[in-house]
Structure formats: C-alpha cells, structure tokens
C-alpha cells in the first residue's frame, strides 16, 4: 500500500510540488534514510516461556 501510494504520488508530481512548497517557505531540508529491514528475534530473546520448555 505504501509503495503504491509513493508511486502514484510520484506520477502525479506530488513530491516535486511539496519540495517546491517547502523551498518557497525557506525551509532547508537535509537528507534522510529509511530502512525497511525487518529482523525477527528468536522467541527466547523476547523472554517468552514456551509450553513444555525446561527453562
């Protein structure tokens, strides 16, 4: 859903419009990065006791 919205906005020129609006108001933008990585921890890392475990 997020990717579809991003692509739709890119095709419509929304990102360029927002950038122009921000620059027009004198706001300086830096560069940011988002990481979409998802790392799952082992069940024991969360401190959840499993049924039948000896711990």
mmCIF file as Biopython writes it, N, C-alpha, C and O atoms, coordinates in Angstrom:
data_model
#
loop_
_atom_site.group_PDB
_atom_site.id
_atom_site.type_symbol
_atom_site.label_atom_id
_atom_site.label_alt_id
_atom_site.label_comp_id
_atom_site.label_asym_id
_atom_site.label_entity_id
_atom_site.label_seq_id
_atom_site.pdbx_PDB_ins_code
_atom_site.Cartn_x
_atom_site.Cartn_y
_atom_site.Cartn_z
_atom_site.occupancy
_atom_site.B_iso_or_equiv
_atom_site.auth_seq_id
_atom_site.auth_asym_id
_atom_site.pdbx_PDB_model_num
ATOM 1   N N  . UNK A ? 1  ? 0.827  -1.196  0.000   1.0 0.0 1  A 1 
ATOM 2   C CA . UNK A ? 1  ? 0.000  0.000   0.000   1.0 0.0 1  A 1 
ATOM 3   C C  . UNK A ? 1  ? 0.874  1.264   0.000   1.0 0.0 1  A 1 
ATOM 4   O O  . UNK A ? 1  ? 0.622  2.200   -0.758  1.0 0.0 1  A 1 
ATOM 5   N N  . UNK A ? 2  ? 1.899  1.278   0.856   1.0 0.0 2  A 1 
ATOM 6   C CA . UNK A ? 2  ? 2.768  2.458   0.923   1.0 0.0 2  A 1 
ATOM 7   C C  . UNK A ? 2  ? 3.509  2.654   -0.395  1.0 0.0 2  A 1 
ATOM 8   O O  . UNK A ? 2  ? 3.649  3.781   -0.869  1.0 0.0 2  A 1 
ATOM 9   N N  . UNK A ? 3  ? 3.983  1.564   -0.984  1.0 0.0 3  A 1 
ATOM 10  C CA . UNK A ? 3  ? 4.702  1.663   -2.255  1.0 0.0 3  A 1 
ATOM 11  C C  . UNK A ? 3  ? 3.776  2.153   -3.360  1.0 0.0 3  A 1 
ATOM 12  O O  . UNK A ? 3  ? 4.179  2.963   -4.195  1.0 0.0 3  A 1 
ATOM 13  N N  . UNK A ? 4  ? 2.556  1.672   -3.370  1.0 0.0 4  A 1 
ATOM 14  C CA . UNK A ? 4  ? 1.586  2.110   -4.382  1.0 0.0 4  A 1 
ATOM 15  C C  . UNK A ? 4  ? 1.304  3.601   -4.253  1.0 0.0 4  A 1 
ATOM 16  O O  . UNK A ? 4  ? 1.227  4.313   -5.254  1.0 0.0 4  A 1 
ATOM 17  N N  . UNK A ? 5  ? 1.151  4.068   -3.025  1.0 0.0 5  A 1 
ATOM 18  C CA . UNK A ? 5  ? 0.902  5.493   -2.800  1.0 0.0 5  A 1 
ATOM 19  C C  . UNK A ? 5  ? 2.104  6.317   -3.238  1.0 0.0 5  A 1 
ATOM 20  O O  . UNK A ? 5  ? 1.944  7.356   -3.878  1.0 0.0 5  A 1 
ATOM 21  N N  . UNK A ? 6  ? 3.311  5.861   -2.897  1.0 0.0 6  A 1 
ATOM 22  C CA . UNK A ? 6  ? 4.520  6.572   -3.297  1.0 0.0 6  A 1 
ATOM 23  C C  . UNK A ? 6  ? 4.599  6.691   -4.820  1.0 0.0 6  A 1 
ATOM 24  O O  . UNK A ? 6  ? 4.864  7.772   -5.346  1.0 0.0 6  A 1 
ATOM 25  N N  . UNK A ? 7  ? 4.373  5.598   -5.519  1.0 0.0 7  A 1 
ATOM 26  C CA . UNK A ? 7  ? 4.441  5.593   -6.987  1.0 0.0 7  A 1 
ATOM 27  C C  . UNK A ? 7  ? 3.361  6.490   -7.581  1.0 0.0 7  A 1 
ATOM 28  O O  . UNK A ? 7  ? 3.630  7.241   -8.518  1.0 0.0 7  A 1 
ATOM 29  N N  . UNK A ? 8  ? 2.156  6.421   -7.051  1.0 0.0 8  A 1 
ATOM 30  C CA . UNK A ? 8  ? 1.056  7.264   -7.554  1.0 0.0 8  A 1 
ATOM 31  C C  . UNK A ? 8  ? 1.392  8.737   -7.366  1.0 0.0 8  A 1 
ATOM 32  O O  . UNK A ? 8  ? 1.183  9.539   -8.276  1.0 0.0 8  A 1 
ATOM 33  N N  . UNK A ? 9  ? 1.907  9.100   -6.198  1.0 0.0 9  A 1 
ATOM 34  C CA . UNK A ? 9  ? 2.273  10.490  -5.934  1.0 0.0 9  A 1 
ATOM 35  C C  . UNK A ? 9  ? 3.418  10.930  -6.833  1.0 0.0 9  A 1 
ATOM 36  O O  . UNK A ? 9  ? 3.443  12.072  -7.290  1.0 0.0 9  A 1 
ATOM 37  N N  . UNK A ? 10 ? 4.370  10.029  -7.093  1.0 0.0 10 A 1 
ATOM 38  C CA . UNK A ? 10 ? 5.483  10.371  -7.980  1.0 0.0 10 A 1 
ATOM 39  C C  . UNK A ? 10 ? 4.972  10.673  -9.380  1.0 0.0 10 A 1 
ATOM 40  O O  . UNK A ? 10 ? 5.412  11.635  -10.008 1.0 0.0 10 A 1 
ATOM 41  N N  . UNK A ? 11 ? 4.056  9.866   -9.868  1.0 0.0 11 A 1 
ATOM 42  C CA . UNK A ? 11 ? 3.491  10.079  -11.214 1.0 0.0 11 A 1 
ATOM 43  C C  . UNK A ? 11 ? 2.679  11.358  -11.291 1.0 0.0 11 A 1 
ATOM 44  O O  . UNK A ? 11 ? 2.636  12.010  -12.335 1.0 0.0 11 A 1 
ATOM 45  N N  . UNK A ? 12 ? 2.038  11.717  -10.191 1.0 0.0 12 A 1 
ATOM 46  C CA . UNK A ? 12 ? 1.224  12.935  -10.161 1.0 0.0 12 A 1 
ATOM 47  C C  . UNK A ? 12 ? 2.046  14.196  -9.900  1.0 0.0 12 A 1 
ATOM 48  O O  . UNK A ? 12 ? 1.526  15.307  -10.006 1.0 0.0 12 A 1 
ATOM 49  N N  . UNK A ? 13 ? 3.333  14.030  -9.557  1.0 0.0 13 A 1 
ATOM 50  C CA . UNK A ? 13 ? 4.188  15.184  -9.296  1.0 0.0 13 A 1 
ATOM 51  C C  . UNK A ? 13 ? 4.033  15.764  -7.903  1.0 0.0 13 A 1 
ATOM 52  O O  . UNK A ? 13 ? 4.421  16.906  -7.656  1.0 0.0 13 A 1 
ATOM 53  N N  . UNK A ? 14 ? 3.469  14.984  -6.992  1.0 0.0 14 A 1 
ATOM 54  C CA . UNK A ? 14 ? 3.238  15.469  -5.630  1.0 0.0 14 A 1 
ATOM 55  C C  . UNK A ? 14 ? 4.553  15.777  -4.923  1.0 0.0 14 A 1 
ATOM 56  O O  . UNK A ? 14 ? 4.660  16.785  -4.224  1.0 0.0 14 A 1 
ATOM 57  N N  . UNK A ? 15 ? 5.560  14.913  -5.101  1.0 0.0 15 A 1 
ATOM 58  C CA . UNK A ? 15 ? 6.833  15.117  -4.412  1.0 0.0 15 A 1 
ATOM 59  C C  . UNK A ? 15 ? 7.516  16.402  -4.872  1.0 0.0 15 A 1 
ATOM 60  O O  . UNK A ? 15 ? 8.057  17.143  -4.051  1.0 0.0 15 A 1 
ATOM 61  N N  . UNK A ? 16 ? 7.495  16.668  -6.162  1.0 0.0 16 A 1 
ATOM 62  C CA . UNK A ? 16 ? 8.091  17.914  -6.672  1.0 0.0 16 A 1 
ATOM 63  C C  . UNK A ? 16 ? 7.334  19.129  -6.153  1.0 0.0 16 A 1 
ATOM 64  O O  . UNK A ? 16 ? 7.936  20.147  -5.809  1.0 0.0 16 A 1 
ATOM 65  N N  . UNK A ? 17 ? 6.019  19.017  -6.100  1.0 0.0 17 A 1 
ATOM 66  C CA . UNK A ? 17 ? 5.190  20.118  -5.606  1.0 0.0 17 A 1 
ATOM 67  C C  . UNK A ? 17 ? 5.500  20.395  -4.135  1.0 0.0 17 A 1 
ATOM 68  O O  . UNK A ? 17 ? 5.645  21.550  -3.736  1.0 0.0 17 A 1 
ATOM 69  N N  . UNK A ? 18 ? 5.603  19.328  -3.326  1.0 0.0 18 A 1 
ATOM 70  C CA . UNK A ? 18 ? 5.923  19.508  -1.909  1.0 0.0 18 A 1 
ATOM 71  C C  . UNK A ? 18 ? 7.306  20.124  -1.719  1.0 0.0 18 A 1 
ATOM 72  O O  . UNK A ? 18 ? 7.483  21.008  -0.881  1.0 0.0 18 A 1 
ATOM 73  N N  . UNK A ? 19 ? 8.284  19.661  -2.492  1.0 0.0 19 A 1 
ATOM 74  C CA . UNK A ? 19 ? 9.637  20.214  -2.394  1.0 0.0 19 A 1 
ATOM 75  C C  . UNK A ? 19 ? 9.639  21.700  -2.740  1.0 0.0 19 A 1 
ATOM 76  O O  . UNK A ? 19 ? 10.260 22.502  -2.043  1.0 0.0 19 A 1 
ATOM 77  N N  . UNK A ? 20 ? 8.950  22.062  -3.807  1.0 0.0 20 A 1 
ATOM 78  C CA . UNK A ? 20 ? 8.879  23.467  -4.215  1.0 0.0 20 A 1 
ATOM 79  C C  . UNK A ? 20 ? 8.206  24.311  -3.133  1.0 0.0 20 A 1 
ATOM 80  O O  . UNK A ? 20 ? 8.646  25.423  -2.843  1.0 0.0 20 A 1 
ATOM 81  N N  . UNK A ? 21 ? 7.155  23.784  -2.547  1.0 0.0 21 A 1 
ATOM 82  C CA . UNK A ? 21 ? 6.435  24.498  -1.488  1.0 0.0 21 A 1 
ATOM 83  C C  . UNK A ? 21 ? 7.331  24.728  -0.273  1.0 0.0 21 A 1 
ATOM 84  O O  . UNK A ? 21 ? 7.357  25.824  0.286   1.0 0.0 21 A 1 
ATOM 85  N N  . UNK A ? 22 ? 8.053  23.707  0.127   1.0 0.0 22 A 1 
ATOM 86  C CA . UNK A ? 22 ? 8.950  23.814  1.283   1.0 0.0 22 A 1 
ATOM 87  C C  . UNK A ? 22 ? 10.074 24.804  0.994   1.0 0.0 22 A 1 
ATOM 88  O O  . UNK A ? 22 ? 10.389 25.649  1.832   1.0 0.0 22 A 1 
ATOM 89  N N  . UNK A ? 23 ? 10.676 24.704  -0.184  1.0 0.0 23 A 1 
ATOM 90  C CA . UNK A ? 23 ? 11.760 25.617  -0.539  1.0 0.0 23 A 1 
ATOM 91  C C  . UNK A ? 23 ? 11.270 27.051  -0.640  1.0 0.0 23 A 1 
ATOM 92  O O  . UNK A ? 23 ? 11.991 27.982  -0.282  1.0 0.0 23 A 1 
ATOM 93  N N  . UNK A ? 24 ? 10.067 27.230  -1.117  1.0 0.0 24 A 1 
ATOM 94  C CA . UNK A ? 24 ? 9.466  28.559  -1.240  1.0 0.0 24 A 1 
ATOM 95  C C  . UNK A ? 24 ? 9.328  29.220  0.130   1.0 0.0 24 A 1 
ATOM 96  O O  . UNK A ? 24 ? 9.432  30.440  0.250   1.0 0.0 24 A 1 
ATOM 97  N N  . UNK A ? 25 ? 9.096  28.418  1.147   1.0 0.0 25 A 1 
ATOM 98  C CA . UNK A ? 25 ? 8.940  28.944  2.506   1.0 0.0 25 A 1 
ATOM 99  C C  . UNK A ? 25 ? 10.265 29.072  3.239   1.0 0.0 25 A 1 
ATOM 100 O O  . UNK A ? 25 ? 10.293 29.435  4.415   1.0 0.0 25 A 1 
ATOM 101 N N  . UNK A ? 26 ? 11.365 28.776  2.553   1.0 0.0 26 A 1 
ATOM 102 C CA . UNK A ? 26 ? 12.685 28.981  3.128   1.0 0.0 26 A 1 
ATOM 103 C C  . UNK A ? 26 ? 13.141 27.897  4.085   1.0 0.0 26 A 1 
ATOM 104 O O  . UNK A ? 26 ? 14.051 28.119  4.885   1.0 0.0 26 A 1 
ATOM 105 N N  . UNK A ? 27 ? 12.531 26.743  4.017   1.0 0.0 27 A 1 
ATOM 106 C CA . UNK A ? 27 ? 12.927 25.647  4.894   1.0 0.0 27 A 1 
ATOM 107 C C  . UNK A ? 27 ? 14.027 24.850  4.217   1.0 0.0 27 A 1 
ATOM 108 O O  . UNK A ? 27 ? 13.882 24.429  3.069   1.0 0.0 27 A 1 
ATOM 109 N N  . UNK A ? 28 ? 15.123 24.643  4.927   1.0 0.0 28 A 1 
ATOM 110 C CA . UNK A ? 28 ? 16.227 23.871  4.380   1.0 0.0 28 A 1 
ATOM 111 C C  . UNK A ? 28 ? 16.050 22.407  4.760   1.0 0.0 28 A 1 
ATOM 112 O O  . UNK A ? 28 ? 15.831 22.068  5.923   1.0 0.0 28 A 1 
ATOM 113 N N  . UNK A ? 29 ? 16.149 21.568  3.767   1.0 0.0 29 A 1 
ATOM 114 C CA . UNK A ? 29 ? 15.978 20.138  4.007   1.0 0.0 29 A 1 
ATOM 115 C C  . UNK A ? 29 ? 17.318 19.426  3.970   1.0 0.0 29 A 1 
ATOM 116 O O  . UNK A ? 29 ? 18.201 19.777  3.188   1.0 0.0 29 A 1 
ATOM 117 N N  . UNK A ? 30 ? 17.456 18.433  4.814   1.0 0.0 30 A 1 
ATOM 118 C CA . UNK A ? 30 ? 18.630 17.565  4.803   1.0 0.0 30 A 1 
ATOM 119 C C  . UNK A ? 30 ? 18.255 16.262  4.106   1.0 0.0 30 A 1 
ATOM 120 O O  . UNK A ? 30 ? 17.196 16.146  3.488   1.0 0.0 30 A 1 
ATOM 121 N N  . UNK A ? 31 ? 19.132 15.309  4.220   1.0 0.0 31 A 1 
ATOM 122 C CA . UNK A ? 31 ? 18.866 14.028  3.603   1.0 0.0 31 A 1 
ATOM 123 C C  . UNK A ? 31 ? 18.560 13.016  4.699   1.0 0.0 31 A 1 
ATOM 124 O O  . UNK A ? 31 ? 19.235 12.992  5.728   1.0 0.0 31 A 1 
ATOM 125 N N  . UNK A ? 32 ? 17.572 12.201  4.488   1.0 0.0 32 A 1 
ATOM 126 C CA . UNK A ? 32 ? 17.211 11.179  5.457   1.0 0.0 32 A 1 
ATOM 127 C C  . UNK A ? 32 ? 17.062 9.833   4.777   1.0 0.0 32 A 1 
ATOM 128 O O  . UNK A ? 32 ? 16.782 9.752   3.581   1.0 0.0 32 A 1 
ATOM 129 N N  . UNK A ? 33 ? 17.248 8.802   5.537   1.0 0.0 33 A 1 
ATOM 130 C CA . UNK A ? 33 ? 17.133 7.454   5.005   1.0 0.0 33 A 1 
ATOM 131 C C  . UNK A ? 33 ? 16.201 6.646   5.890   1.0 0.0 33 A 1 
ATOM 132 O O  . UNK A ? 33 ? 16.224 6.769   7.114   1.0 0.0 33 A 1 
ATOM 133 N N  . UNK A ? 34 ? 15.393 5.830   5.266   1.0 0.0 34 A 1 
ATOM 134 C CA . UNK A ? 34 ? 14.535 4.904   5.990   1.0 0.0 34 A 1 
ATOM 135 C C  . UNK A ? 34 ? 15.002 3.498   5.678   1.0 0.0 34 A 1 
ATOM 136 O O  . UNK A ? 34 ? 15.323 3.180   4.533   1.0 0.0 34 A 1 
ATOM 137 N N  . UNK A ? 35 ? 15.037 2.671   6.681   1.0 0.0 35 A 1 
ATOM 138 C CA . UNK A ? 35 ? 15.437 1.294   6.499   1.0 0.0 35 A 1 
ATOM 139 C C  . UNK A ? 35 ? 14.216 0.411   6.686   1.0 0.0 35 A 1 
ATOM 140 O O  . UNK A ? 35 ? 13.605 0.417   7.755   1.0 0.0 35 A 1 
ATOM 141 N N  . UNK A ? 36 ? 13.867 -0.324  5.691   1.0 0.0 36 A 1 
ATOM 142 C CA . UNK A ? 36 ? 12.699 -1.192  5.761   1.0 0.0 36 A 1 
ATOM 143 C C  . UNK A ? 36 ? 13.025 -2.601  6.189   1.0 0.0 36 A 1 
ATOM 144 O O  . UNK A ? 36 ? 12.186 -3.492  6.061   1.0 0.0 36 A 1 
ATOM 145 N N  . UNK A ? 37 ? 14.222 -2.826  6.695   1.0 0.0 37 A 1 
ATOM 146 C CA . UNK A ? 37 ? 14.614 -4.175  7.100   1.0 0.0 37 A 1 
ATOM 147 C C  . UNK A ? 37 ? 13.799 -4.612  8.314   1.0 0.0 37 A 1 
ATOM 148 O O  . UNK A ? 37 ? 13.486 -3.816  9.200   1.0 0.0 37 A 1 
ATOM 149 N N  . UNK A ? 38 ? 13.477 -5.861  8.325   1.0 0.0 38 A 1 
ATOM 150 C CA . UNK A ? 38 ? 12.720 -6.431  9.425   1.0 0.0 38 A 1 
ATOM 151 C C  . UNK A ? 38 ? 13.488 -7.653  9.911   1.0 0.0 38 A 1 
ATOM 152 O O  . UNK A ? 38 ? 13.608 -8.641  9.188   1.0 0.0 38 A 1 
ATOM 153 N N  . UNK A ? 39 ? 14.001 -7.589  11.120  1.0 0.0 39 A 1 
ATOM 154 C CA . UNK A ? 39 ? 14.778 -8.694  11.664  1.0 0.0 39 A 1 
ATOM 155 C C  . UNK A ? 39 ? 14.005 -9.284  12.831  1.0 0.0 39 A 1 
ATOM 156 O O  . UNK A ? 39 ? 13.730 -8.608  13.823  1.0 0.0 39 A 1 
ATOM 157 N N  . UNK A ? 40 ? 13.661 -10.547 12.694  1.0 0.0 40 A 1 
ATOM 158 C CA . UNK A ? 40 ? 12.906 -11.215 13.744  1.0 0.0 40 A 1 
ATOM 159 C C  . UNK A ? 40 ? 13.854 -11.849 14.753  1.0 0.0 40 A 1 
ATOM 160 O O  . UNK A ? 40 ? 14.804 -12.540 14.384  1.0 0.0 40 A 1 
ATOM 161 N N  . UNK A ? 41 ? 13.585 -11.606 16.011  1.0 0.0 41 A 1 
ATOM 162 C CA . UNK A ? 41 ? 14.387 -12.205 17.076  1.0 0.0 41 A 1 
ATOM 163 C C  . UNK A ? 41 ? 13.848 -13.597 17.390  1.0 0.0 41 A 1 
ATOM 164 O O  . UNK A ? 41 ? 12.684 -13.901 17.132  1.0 0.0 41 A 1 
ATOM 165 N N  . UNK A ? 42 ? 14.703 -14.422 17.943  1.0 0.0 42 A 1 
ATOM 166 C CA . UNK A ? 42 ? 14.275 -15.740 18.385  1.0 0.0 42 A 1 
ATOM 167 C C  . UNK A ? 42 ? 13.264 -15.559 19.507  1.0 0.0 42 A 1 
ATOM 168 O O  . UNK A ? 42 ? 13.319 -14.569 20.237  1.0 0.0 42 A 1 
ATOM 169 N N  . UNK A ? 43 ? 12.334 -16.511 19.654  1.0 0.0 43 A 1 
ATOM 170 C CA . UNK A ? 43 ? 11.286 -16.418 20.674  1.0 0.0 43 A 1 
ATOM 171 C C  . UNK A ? 43 ? 11.861 -16.237 22.076  1.0 0.0 43 A 1 
ATOM 172 O O  . UNK A ? 43 ? 11.295 -15.506 22.889  1.0 0.0 43 A 1 
ATOM 173 N N  . UNK A ? 44 ? 12.986 -16.900 22.363  1.0 0.0 44 A 1 
ATOM 174 C CA . UNK A ? 44 ? 13.576 -16.788 23.698  1.0 0.0 44 A 1 
ATOM 175 C C  . UNK A ? 44 ? 14.152 -15.400 23.939  1.0 0.0 44 A 1 
ATOM 176 O O  . UNK A ? 44 ? 14.308 -14.993 25.090  1.0 0.0 44 A 1 
ATOM 177 N N  . UNK A ? 45 ? 14.468 -14.674 22.892  1.0 0.0 45 A 1 
ATOM 178 C CA . UNK A ? 45 ? 15.016 -13.330 23.047  1.0 0.0 45 A 1 
ATOM 179 C C  . UNK A ? 45 ? 13.987 -12.368 23.614  1.0 0.0 45 A 1 
ATOM 180 O O  . UNK A ? 45 ? 14.345 -11.361 24.226  1.0 0.0 45 A 1 
ATOM 181 N N  . UNK A ? 46 ? 12.720 -12.669 23.416  1.0 0.0 46 A 1 
ATOM 182 C CA . UNK A ? 46 ? 11.650 -11.801 23.919  1.0 0.0 46 A 1 
ATOM 183 C C  . UNK A ? 46 ? 11.285 -12.142 25.363  1.0 0.0 46 A 1 
ATOM 184 O O  . UNK A ? 46 ? 10.477 -11.447 25.980  1.0 0.0 46 A 1 
ATOM 185 N N  . UNK A ? 47 ? 11.882 -13.221 25.908  1.0 0.0 47 A 1 
ATOM 186 C CA . UNK A ? 47 ? 11.596 -13.591 27.289  1.0 0.0 47 A 1 
ATOM 187 C C  . UNK A ? 47 ? 10.293 -14.345 27.464  1.0 0.0 47 A 1 
ATOM 188 O O  . UNK A ? 47 ? 9.764  -14.409 28.574  1.0 0.0 47 A 1 
ATOM 189 N N  . UNK A ? 48 ? 9.764  -14.918 26.392  1.0 0.0 48 A 1 
ATOM 190 C CA . UNK A ? 48 ? 8.502  -15.652 26.453  1.0 0.0 48 A 1 
ATOM 191 C C  . UNK A ? 48 ? 8.825  -17.127 26.692  1.0 0.0 48 A 1 
ATOM 192 O O  . UNK A ? 48 ? 9.574  -17.739 25.931  1.0 0.0 48 A 1 
ATOM 193 N N  . UNK A ? 49 ? 8.258  -17.682 27.745  1.0 0.0 49 A 1 
ATOM 194 C CA . UNK A ? 49 ? 8.465  -19.109 28.033  1.0 0.0 49 A 1 
ATOM 195 C C  . UNK A ? 49 ? 7.513  -19.916 27.160  1.0 0.0 49 A 1 
ATOM 196 O O  . UNK A ? 49 ? 6.315  -19.636 27.101  1.0 0.0 49 A 1 
ATOM 197 N N  . UNK A ? 50 ? 8.058  -20.909 26.491  1.0 0.0 50 A 1 
ATOM 198 C CA . UNK A ? 50 ? 7.238  -21.774 25.639  1.0 0.0 50 A 1 
ATOM 199 C C  . UNK A ? 50 ? 6.697  -22.937 26.457  1.0 0.0 50 A 1 
ATOM 200 O O  . UNK A ? 50 ? 7.318  -23.364 27.430  1.0 0.0 50 A 1 
ATOM 201 N N  . UNK A ? 51 ? 5.536  -23.449 26.058  1.0 0.0 51 A 1 
ATOM 202 C CA . UNK A ? 51 ? 4.969  -24.601 26.740  1.0 0.0 51 A 1 
ATOM 203 C C  . UNK A ? 51 ? 5.896  -25.796 26.613  1.0 0.0 51 A 1 
ATOM 204 O O  . UNK A ? 51 ? 6.441  -26.054 25.540  1.0 0.0 51 A 1 
ATOM 205 N N  . UNK A ? 52 ? 6.073  -26.511 27.688  1.0 0.0 52 A 1 
ATOM 206 C CA . UNK A ? 52 ? 6.877  -27.714 27.663  1.0 0.0 52 A 1 
ATOM 207 C C  . UNK A ? 52 ? 8.380  -27.476 27.683  1.0 0.0 52 A 1 
ATOM 208 O O  . UNK A ? 52 ? 9.156  -28.429 27.597  1.0 0.0 52 A 1 
ATOM 209 N N  . UNK A ? 53 ? 8.802  -26.227 27.794  1.0 0.0 53 A 1 
ATOM 210 C CA . UNK A ? 53 ? 10.245 -25.982 27.841  1.0 0.0 53 A 1 
ATOM 211 C C  . UNK A ? 53 ? 10.765 -26.243 29.237  1.0 0.0 53 A 1 
ATOM 212 O O  . UNK A ? 53 ? 10.040 -26.081 30.219  1.0 0.0 53 A 1 
ATOM 213 N N  . UNK A ? 54 ? 12.007 -26.642 29.324  1.0 0.0 54 A 1 
ATOM 214 C CA . UNK A ? 54 ? 12.591 -26.969 30.629  1.0 0.0 54 A 1 
ATOM 215 C C  . UNK A ? 54 ? 13.142 -25.740 31.334  1.0 0.0 54 A 1 
ATOM 216 O O  . UNK A ? 54 ? 13.631 -25.848 32.459  1.0 0.0 54 A 1 
ATOM 217 N N  . UNK A ? 55 ? 13.075 -24.593 30.710  1.0 0.0 55 A 1 
ATOM 218 C CA . UNK A ? 55 ? 13.647 -23.362 31.313  1.0 0.0 55 A 1 
ATOM 219 C C  . UNK A ? 55 ? 12.649 -22.655 32.173  1.0 0.0 55 A 1 
ATOM 220 O O  . UNK A ? 55 ? 12.959 -21.613 32.750  1.0 0.0 55 A 1 
#
